[in-house]
Amino acid sequence: MDHEASTPRIIKPRRRHSRAFKEQVLAECRHSGESVAAIALRHSINANLIHKWRRARQREASDEFLRLPAPGGPMPLTATMPVTPGDTIRLEVAVGQSHITVHWPVSQMHQSVEWLKALTQ
C-alpha cells in the first residue's frame, strides 16, 4: 500500500501581509545587516516571499520614475518649507541588488532627473 496516497494533505490558507509589514521587513533587509533568510525566519515567512516583495517594490519605483516629467519641464513641488542654498535632498535608488543613497543639492534638482535616467538605463 502506498503510504503517500493514503495520507491526507493539509492545505494552509494563504496569509495576507499588510503593506506596513512588508515595508518593515524590507527596511530590516536594507538596514540590519542580517541575511534575508535570518529576517524571514524571524518573521516566520519564506525568504522567497521577501525577494518577491523586493522585485515588486523595484517595479513600483521604476513605474513611478517613468511618470516623472520630461527634463526641462516643470517639476511638481509640494514642499512648504523655505529652501536655502545649502539644502540637499536625499535620493534612494534601488538598482538591481544594490541600494544607492545620494544627497543632492536642491539648487541643482533639475539635473538629478537626468542622472537618475542614466543610472537606471
PyMOL commands that place a pseudoatom at each C-alpha (Angstrom):
pseudoatom trace, name=CA, resn=MET, resi=1, chain=A, elem=C, hetatm=0, pos=[0.000, 0.000, 0.000]
pseudoatom trace, name=CA, resn=ASP, resi=2, chain=A, elem=C, hetatm=0, pos=[1.306, 3.426, -0.965]
pseudoatom trace, name=CA, resn=HIS, resi=3, chain=A, elem=C, hetatm=0, pos=[1.664, 5.457, 2.234]
pseudoatom trace, name=CA, resn=GLU, resi=4, chain=A, elem=C, hetatm=0, pos=[1.676, 8.858, 0.471]
pseudoatom trace, name=CA, resn=ALA, resi=5, chain=A, elem=C, hetatm=0, pos=[-1.602, 8.155, -1.299]
pseudoatom trace, name=CA, resn=SER, resi=6, chain=A, elem=C, hetatm=0, pos=[-3.362, 7.406, 1.988]
pseudoatom trace, name=CA, resn=THR, resi=7, chain=A, elem=C, hetatm=0, pos=[-2.014, 10.392, 3.903]
pseudoatom trace, name=CA, resn=PRO, resi=8, chain=A, elem=C, hetatm=0, pos=[-4.353, 13.380, 3.790]
pseudoatom trace, name=CA, resn=ARG, resi=9, chain=A, elem=C, hetatm=0, pos=[-2.715, 16.572, 2.570]
pseudoatom trace, name=CA, resn=ILE, resi=10, chain=A, elem=C, hetatm=0, pos=[-3.238, 19.650, 4.713]
pseudoatom trace, name=CA, resn=ILE, resi=11, chain=A, elem=C, hetatm=0, pos=[-3.528, 22.883, 2.769]
pseudoatom trace, name=CA, resn=LYS, resi=12, chain=A, elem=C, hetatm=0, pos=[-2.961, 26.043, 4.755]
pseudoatom trace, name=CA, resn=PRO, resi=13, chain=A, elem=C, hetatm=0, pos=[-4.766, 29.197, 3.712]
pseudoatom trace, name=CA, resn=ARG, resi=14, chain=A, elem=C, hetatm=0, pos=[-2.541, 31.926, 2.296]
pseudoatom trace, name=CA, resn=ARG, resi=15, chain=A, elem=C, hetatm=0, pos=[-1.672, 34.665, 4.706]
pseudoatom trace, name=CA, resn=ARG, resi=16, chain=A, elem=C, hetatm=0, pos=[-2.099, 38.278, 3.673]
pseudoatom trace, name=CA, resn=HIS, resi=17, chain=A, elem=C, hetatm=0, pos=[0.535, 40.742, 4.846]
pseudoatom trace, name=CA, resn=SER, resi=18, chain=A, elem=C, hetatm=0, pos=[-0.146, 44.435, 5.211]
pseudoatom trace, name=CA, resn=ARG, resi=19, chain=A, elem=C, hetatm=0, pos=[1.853, 46.976, 3.235]
pseudoatom trace, name=CA, resn=ALA, resi=20, chain=A, elem=C, hetatm=0, pos=[3.244, 48.288, 6.553]
pseudoatom trace, name=CA, resn=PHE, resi=21, chain=A, elem=C, hetatm=0, pos=[4.519, 44.799, 7.467]
pseudoatom trace, name=CA, resn=LYS, resi=22, chain=A, elem=C, hetatm=0, pos=[6.142, 44.376, 4.047]
pseudoatom trace, name=CA, resn=GLU, resi=23, chain=A, elem=C, hetatm=0, pos=[7.825, 47.778, 4.330]
pseudoatom trace, name=CA, resn=GLN, resi=24, chain=A, elem=C, hetatm=0, pos=[9.069, 46.908, 7.820]
pseudoatom trace, name=CA, resn=VAL, resi=25, chain=A, elem=C, hetatm=0, pos=[10.602, 43.629, 6.617]
pseudoatom trace, name=CA, resn=LEU, resi=26, chain=A, elem=C, hetatm=0, pos=[12.170, 45.286, 3.552]
pseudoatom trace, name=CA, resn=ALA, resi=27, chain=A, elem=C, hetatm=0, pos=[13.617, 48.046, 5.749]
pseudoatom trace, name=CA, resn=GLU, resi=28, chain=A, elem=C, hetatm=0, pos=[15.152, 45.398, 8.020]
pseudoatom trace, name=CA, resn=CYS, resi=29, chain=A, elem=C, hetatm=0, pos=[16.740, 43.769, 4.974]
pseudoatom trace, name=CA, resn=ARG, resi=30, chain=A, elem=C, hetatm=0, pos=[18.254, 47.099, 3.886]
pseudoatom trace, name=CA, resn=HIS, resi=31, chain=A, elem=C, hetatm=0, pos=[19.477, 48.341, 7.239]
pseudoatom trace, name=CA, resn=SER, resi=32, chain=A, elem=C, hetatm=0, pos=[20.027, 45.489, 9.693]
pseudoatom trace, name=CA, resn=GLY, resi=33, chain=A, elem=C, hetatm=0, pos=[22.966, 43.777, 8.014]
pseudoatom trace, name=CA, resn=GLU, resi=34, chain=A, elem=C, hetatm=0, pos=[21.275, 40.416, 8.561]
pseudoatom trace, name=CA, resn=SER, resi=35, chain=A, elem=C, hetatm=0, pos=[20.675, 37.920, 5.790]
pseudoatom trace, name=CA, resn=VAL, resi=36, chain=A, elem=C, hetatm=0, pos=[17.284, 37.757, 4.117]
pseudoatom trace, name=CA, resn=ALA, resi=37, chain=A, elem=C, hetatm=0, pos=[16.987, 34.177, 5.371]
pseudoatom trace, name=CA, resn=ALA, resi=38, chain=A, elem=C, hetatm=0, pos=[17.504, 35.234, 9.001]
pseudoatom trace, name=CA, resn=ILE, resi=39, chain=A, elem=C, hetatm=0, pos=[14.921, 38.012, 8.717]
pseudoatom trace, name=CA, resn=ALA, resi=40, chain=A, elem=C, hetatm=0, pos=[12.459, 35.680, 7.020]
pseudoatom trace, name=CA, resn=LEU, resi=41, chain=A, elem=C, hetatm=0, pos=[12.920, 33.075, 9.736]
pseudoatom trace, name=CA, resn=ARG, resi=42, chain=A, elem=C, hetatm=0, pos=[12.367, 35.650, 12.482]
pseudoatom trace, name=CA, resn=HIS, resi=43, chain=A, elem=C, hetatm=0, pos=[9.065, 36.703, 10.868]
pseudoatom trace, name=CA, resn=SER, resi=44, chain=A, elem=C, hetatm=0, pos=[8.002, 33.115, 10.044]
pseudoatom trace, name=CA, resn=ILE, resi=45, chain=A, elem=C, hetatm=0, pos=[7.875, 33.742, 6.309]
pseudoatom trace, name=CA, resn=ASN, resi=46, chain=A, elem=C, hetatm=0, pos=[9.718, 32.254, 3.348]
pseudoatom trace, name=CA, resn=ALA, resi=47, chain=A, elem=C, hetatm=0, pos=[12.787, 34.153, 2.114]
pseudoatom trace, name=CA, resn=ASN, resi=48, chain=A, elem=C, hetatm=0, pos=[11.465, 33.858, -1.452]
pseudoatom trace, name=CA, resn=LEU, resi=49, chain=A, elem=C, hetatm=0, pos=[8.489, 35.963, -0.393]
pseudoatom trace, name=CA, resn=ILE, resi=50, chain=A, elem=C, hetatm=0, pos=[10.835, 38.767, 0.677]
pseudoatom trace, name=CA, resn=HIS, resi=51, chain=A, elem=C, hetatm=0, pos=[12.595, 38.589, -2.683]
pseudoatom trace, name=CA, resn=LYS, resi=52, chain=A, elem=C, hetatm=0, pos=[9.193, 38.779, -4.387]
pseudoatom trace, name=CA, resn=TRP, resi=53, chain=A, elem=C, hetatm=0, pos=[8.334, 41.910, -2.362]
pseudoatom trace, name=CA, resn=ARG, resi=54, chain=A, elem=C, hetatm=0, pos=[11.690, 43.448, -3.333]
pseudoatom trace, name=CA, resn=ARG, resi=55, chain=A, elem=C, hetatm=0, pos=[11.060, 42.848, -7.027]
pseudoatom trace, name=CA, resn=ALA, resi=56, chain=A, elem=C, hetatm=0, pos=[7.552, 44.309, -6.751]
pseudoatom trace, name=CA, resn=ARG, resi=57, chain=A, elem=C, hetatm=0, pos=[8.915, 47.376, -4.968]
pseudoatom trace, name=CA, resn=GLN, resi=58, chain=A, elem=C, hetatm=0, pos=[11.565, 47.849, -7.656]
pseudoatom trace, name=CA, resn=ARG, resi=59, chain=A, elem=C, hetatm=0, pos=[8.865, 47.636, -10.363]
pseudoatom trace, name=CA, resn=GLU, resi=60, chain=A, elem=C, hetatm=0, pos=[6.786, 50.219, -8.486]
pseudoatom trace, name=CA, resn=ALA, resi=61, chain=A, elem=C, hetatm=0, pos=[9.789, 52.529, -8.200]
pseudoatom trace, name=CA, resn=SER, resi=62, chain=A, elem=C, hetatm=0, pos=[10.559, 52.066, -11.883]
pseudoatom trace, name=CA, resn=ASP, resi=63, chain=A, elem=C, hetatm=0, pos=[6.954, 52.807, -12.856]
pseudoatom trace, name=CA, resn=GLU, resi=64, chain=A, elem=C, hetatm=0, pos=[6.975, 55.901, -10.634]
pseudoatom trace, name=CA, resn=PHE, resi=65, chain=A, elem=C, hetatm=0, pos=[10.257, 57.038, -12.198]
pseudoatom trace, name=CA, resn=LEU, resi=66, chain=A, elem=C, hetatm=0, pos=[8.798, 56.709, -15.686]
pseudoatom trace, name=CA, resn=ARG, resi=67, chain=A, elem=C, hetatm=0, pos=[5.998, 59.086, -14.702]
pseudoatom trace, name=CA, resn=LEU, resi=68, chain=A, elem=C, hetatm=0, pos=[8.478, 61.904, -13.925]
pseudoatom trace, name=CA, resn=PRO, resi=69, chain=A, elem=C, hetatm=0, pos=[8.108, 64.969, -16.165]
pseudoatom trace, name=CA, resn=ALA, resi=70, chain=A, elem=C, hetatm=0, pos=[10.449, 65.401, -19.116]
pseudoatom trace, name=CA, resn=PRO, resi=71, chain=A, elem=C, hetatm=0, pos=[13.769, 67.178, -18.437]
pseudoatom trace, name=CA, resn=GLY, resi=72, chain=A, elem=C, hetatm=0, pos=[13.338, 70.915, -18.543]
pseudoatom trace, name=CA, resn=GLY, resi=73, chain=A, elem=C, hetatm=0, pos=[9.631, 70.542, -17.829]
pseudoatom trace, name=CA, resn=PRO, resi=74, chain=A, elem=C, hetatm=0, pos=[8.022, 71.755, -14.644]
pseudoatom trace, name=CA, resn=MET, resi=75, chain=A, elem=C, hetatm=0, pos=[8.744, 69.680, -11.550]
pseudoatom trace, name=CA, resn=PRO, resi=76, chain=A, elem=C, hetatm=0, pos=[5.745, 69.475, -9.254]
pseudoatom trace, name=CA, resn=LEU, resi=77, chain=A, elem=C, hetatm=0, pos=[6.895, 70.554, -5.818]
pseudoatom trace, name=CA, resn=THR, resi=78, chain=A, elem=C, hetatm=0, pos=[4.819, 70.175, -2.698]
pseudoatom trace, name=CA, resn=ALA, resi=79, chain=A, elem=C, hetatm=0, pos=[7.426, 71.459, -0.263]
pseudoatom trace, name=CA, resn=THR, resi=80, chain=A, elem=C, hetatm=0, pos=[6.147, 74.135, 2.071]
pseudoatom trace, name=CA, resn=MET, resi=81, chain=A, elem=C, hetatm=0, pos=[9.440, 74.799, 3.840]
pseudoatom trace, name=CA, resn=PRO, resi=82, chain=A, elem=C, hetatm=0, pos=[11.786, 77.547, 2.621]
pseudoatom trace, name=CA, resn=VAL, resi=83, chain=A, elem=C, hetatm=0, pos=[14.817, 76.277, 0.725]
pseudoatom trace, name=CA, resn=THR, resi=84, chain=A, elem=C, hetatm=0, pos=[18.250, 77.726, 1.404]
pseudoatom trace, name=CA, resn=PRO, resi=85, chain=A, elem=C, hetatm=0, pos=[21.242, 77.439, -0.980]
pseudoatom trace, name=CA, resn=GLY, resi=86, chain=A, elem=C, hetatm=0, pos=[22.988, 74.703, 1.051]
pseudoatom trace, name=CA, resn=ASP, resi=87, chain=A, elem=C, hetatm=0, pos=[19.928, 72.424, 1.355]
pseudoatom trace, name=CA, resn=THR, resi=88, chain=A, elem=C, hetatm=0, pos=[20.088, 68.917, -0.052]
pseudoatom trace, name=CA, resn=ILE, resi=89, chain=A, elem=C, hetatm=0, pos=[17.547, 66.220, -0.714]
pseudoatom trace, name=CA, resn=ARG, resi=90, chain=A, elem=C, hetatm=0, pos=[18.117, 62.540, -0.137]
pseudoatom trace, name=CA, resn=LEU, resi=91, chain=A, elem=C, hetatm=0, pos=[17.528, 60.239, -3.111]
pseudoatom trace, name=CA, resn=GLU, resi=92, chain=A, elem=C, hetatm=0, pos=[17.326, 56.491, -2.518]
pseudoatom trace, name=CA, resn=VAL, resi=93, chain=A, elem=C, hetatm=0, pos=[17.531, 54.341, -5.615]
pseudoatom trace, name=CA, resn=ALA, resi=94, chain=A, elem=C, hetatm=0, pos=[17.391, 50.559, -5.970]
pseudoatom trace, name=CA, resn=VAL, resi=95, chain=A, elem=C, hetatm=0, pos=[19.393, 49.353, -8.966]
pseudoatom trace, name=CA, resn=GLY, resi=96, chain=A, elem=C, hetatm=0, pos=[19.389, 45.597, -9.309]
pseudoatom trace, name=CA, resn=GLN, resi=97, chain=A, elem=C, hetatm=0, pos=[20.527, 44.184, -5.975]
pseudoatom trace, name=CA, resn=SER, resi=98, chain=A, elem=C, hetatm=0, pos=[22.186, 47.465, -4.974]
pseudoatom trace, name=CA, resn=HIS, resi=99, chain=A, elem=C, hetatm=0, pos=[20.729, 50.311, -2.965]
pseudoatom trace, name=CA, resn=ILE, resi=100, chain=A, elem=C, hetatm=0, pos=[22.190, 53.788, -3.528]
pseudoatom trace, name=CA, resn=THR, resi=101, chain=A, elem=C, hetatm=0, pos=[21.641, 56.848, -1.335]
pseudoatom trace, name=CA, resn=VAL, resi=102, chain=A, elem=C, hetatm=0, pos=[22.674, 60.253, -2.691]
pseudoatom trace, name=CA, resn=HIS, resi=103, chain=A, elem=C, hetatm=0, pos=[22.400, 63.683, -1.091]
pseudoatom trace, name=CA, resn=TRP, resi=104, chain=A, elem=C, hetatm=0, pos=[21.657, 66.090, -3.969]
pseudoatom trace, name=CA, resn=PRO, resi=105, chain=A, elem=C, hetatm=0, pos=[21.768, 69.911, -3.792]
pseudoatom trace, name=CA, resn=VAL, resi=106, chain=A, elem=C, hetatm=0, pos=[18.238, 71.317, -4.048]
pseudoatom trace, name=CA, resn=SER, resi=107, chain=A, elem=C, hetatm=0, pos=[19.570, 74.135, -6.225]
pseudoatom trace, name=CA, resn=GLN, resi=108, chain=A, elem=C, hetatm=0, pos=[20.524, 71.519, -8.876]
pseudoatom trace, name=CA, resn=MET, resi=109, chain=A, elem=C, hetatm=0, pos=[17.418, 69.354, -8.591]
pseudoatom trace, name=CA, resn=HIS, resi=110, chain=A, elem=C, hetatm=0, pos=[16.707, 69.592, -12.335]
pseudoatom trace, name=CA, resn=GLN, resi=111, chain=A, elem=C, hetatm=0, pos=[19.989, 67.729, -13.021]
pseudoatom trace, name=CA, resn=SER, resi=112, chain=A, elem=C, hetatm=0, pos=[19.023, 64.846, -10.764]
pseudoatom trace, name=CA, resn=VAL, resi=113, chain=A, elem=C, hetatm=0, pos=[16.365, 63.682, -13.236]
pseudoatom trace, name=CA, resn=GLU, resi=114, chain=A, elem=C, hetatm=0, pos=[18.981, 63.201, -15.967]
pseudoatom trace, name=CA, resn=TRP, resi=115, chain=A, elem=C, hetatm=0, pos=[21.292, 61.442, -13.521]
pseudoatom trace, name=CA, resn=LEU, resi=116, chain=A, elem=C, hetatm=0, pos=[18.525, 59.093, -12.418]
pseudoatom trace, name=CA, resn=LYS, resi=117, chain=A, elem=C, hetatm=0, pos=[17.619, 58.250, -16.009]
pseudoatom trace, name=CA, resn=ALA, resi=118, chain=A, elem=C, hetatm=0, pos=[21.252, 57.459, -16.857]
pseudoatom trace, name=CA, resn=LEU, resi=119, chain=A, elem=C, hetatm=0, pos=[21.593, 55.355, -13.720]
pseudoatom trace, name=CA, resn=THR, resi=120, chain=A, elem=C, hetatm=0, pos=[18.578, 53.163, -14.455]
pseudoatom trace, name=CA, resn=GLN, resi=121, chain=A, elem=C, hetatm=0, pos=[19.196, 52.559, -18.144]
for i in range(1, 121): cmd.bond("trace and resi %d" % i, "trace and resi %d" % (i + 1))
show_as sticks, trace
zoom trace
